[in-house]
Amino acid sequence: MKSKLSIMLAAKRSEKQLTKKQTAELMGVMPMYYARFENNNLTPSKRNLDFFADFLEMDREDLWNIIEEEKKMKL
């Protein structure tokens, strides 16, 4: 099942007409690493949060709350 974050990432990437590879390059990571976030196989750490907040054009704290809420739902 896709997470809210992975759905948001895919939608924003599509809106910006970027490939996963291009998005990974913007993030400074390998494409396979970025794809793990978009495929809901990896939860962002606070280290990655700034990139995702900027990319999604949303407040860092709001994004962190979404991530934390999804972590609770997985338990």
N, C-alpha and C positions, 0 to 999 in steps of 0.2 A: 504494500500500500504506500502510495506517495504521501509525503508529509506536506504540510502547508508551505514550509520553506522550499522544498524541492519544486513544488508547483509554481511558487512565486519566482524562483530563479529561472525556470524554463520559460515562463511567460515573459519576463523582463528581457531575457537573452533574445527571444524571438522578436520582441518589440524593437530591440536595438539592432536586429538583423545581424547577430553575431553567431558564429559557430561555437561549439564547446571549446574547440582548440583556441579560438581567438579570445574567449572569455578567460581561459586558463592563462594565456599569455598576459592578459591585463592583470591577473591576480599574481602572476609570477610563479606559477606552479605548472607541473606536468598536466596535460589534458586528462589523463586517467584519474589523477587526484581530484581535479575539479568535477569530473563526471560522477565521482562517488557521492558528492554533495547533492548533485541534481537527481541522482538515482536513489536517494535516501539510504545510502549505505554508510554514510559518515555524517556525524553531527559536528557543526563548526565549533571551534574553541573560541575563547575570547580573542585569541591572536588573529583569527580570520574574520572576526566580527566587523572590523572597520571596513574591509573590502566589501563584504556583503551588504552592509548598511549603505555605503556609498553607491554600490551597483544597483541596489533596489530603491535608492532614493528615499530612504526612510530613516527615522531616528534610531540610533544605535541601541538605546534602552528598550524601545518597542520591539525591535528585532530580537534582542536577548530574551525578552519575556515570551515571545513566540517559541523560541528554541527551548527554553526551560519548561514551558507548558507541554510541549511535545515529548520531552524527556519523561515527564510525569505520566503521560498517557501510555508510554511504552512499558511502564512497570507493571 
